[in-house]
Amino acid sequence: MNQGKRASFEASVAPHVRELYGAAVRLTRSRAEADDVLQEAMSRAWAFWDRFEAGTNPRAWMHRILFNTFASTYRRRKREREVLGEVAQSAIAGPHWCAGTRPPNAQSPLTEELSDEVVEALAALPQPFREVVELVDIRGESYKEAAARIGCPVGTVMSRLHRGRRLLRSALRGYALAEGYLTPSAA
């Protein structure tokens, strides 16, 4: 059964791999990223091969999977850049809003929308710092709300947030450089 599925998949998809790679390069404008996007698209196509309807156009089906993979990767990286940018800005400039109020343009990205590297860096933070970073930076709660939830003074929340952001910035510096979120001169 699995051997027949594999043969069917390869026979349908293999003729289009070069064309898919070209489309991936045009979408990403980078051969390295195109490799990653194409690999992810092929993986998704294999995982959902049982949903492919025989007799339909495998080329069009693969192009749709490729584009959807690119779009979801692009959105995830954009969210990561926004979160990393906010963490870097707040770490450099310090808080520029009043304690107990929500920062301007605060967004509440969900942890599962972040890359594995960011989630690992968050998980590696000591619990008091991680808790405050998650409440304020990820959930978008105000200092006052976070303090009430944790049961400590607002000043403690601010101190833990500062230290947590500093630890995150240090842990993610290499990742941010590799992904192009920071330039070597800014690091």
C-alpha positions, 0 to 999 in steps of 0.5 A, a space after each residue: 500500500 505505502 509503496 504504491 502511494 509512494 510510486 503514485 506520488 513520485 510519478 505525479 510530482 517528480 516531473 514538476 519539481 524543477 518548475 516548482 523550484 523556479 517558482 519558489 526562487 521567484 517567490 522567495 528571491 533566495 535560493 536557500 529559502 526556496 530550498 526550504 519552502 520547496 522541501 516544506 511544500 513537498 513534505 505537506 504534499 506527501 502528508 496530504 497525498 491521500 486527499 489528492 483526487 486522481 485525474 486532477 492536475 497535480 501541477 496546479 495542486 503542487 503550485 497551490 501547496 507551494 504558494 500556501 507554504 510560502 505565504 504561511 512562512 512569510 506571515 510567521 517571519 513577519 510576526 517574528 520580526 515584529 516581536 523581535 523588533 519590539 523586544 529590541 526597541 524596548 531593550 534599547 530605549 526602555 519603556 516609553 509608555 506609562 506603567 499600567 498602560 498598554 504600549 502603543 501598537 501592542 500586538 498579541 501574537 500567540 506563542 504557537 505562531 512563533 518559530 521554534 527558536 523563539 519558543 525555545 528561548 522563551 522556555 529557557 528563561 527563568 520562570 519569573 521572567 518568562 511569566 512576565 514576558 509572556 503576559 506583557 509582550 505576548 498577551 499584551 497585558 499592561 504592567 498593572 494587569 500583569 502585576 495583579 495576575 502575578 501578585 506583585 508590585 508593578 515595579 517588580 513586573 517592570 524589573 522582571 520584564 527588563 531583565 527577561 527582554 535582555 536575556 531574550 535579546 542575548 539568546 536570540 542574537 545569533 538567530 536574529 542575525 542569521 534570519 536577517 532581523 538584525 544587521 551585523 552592525 546593529 548587533 
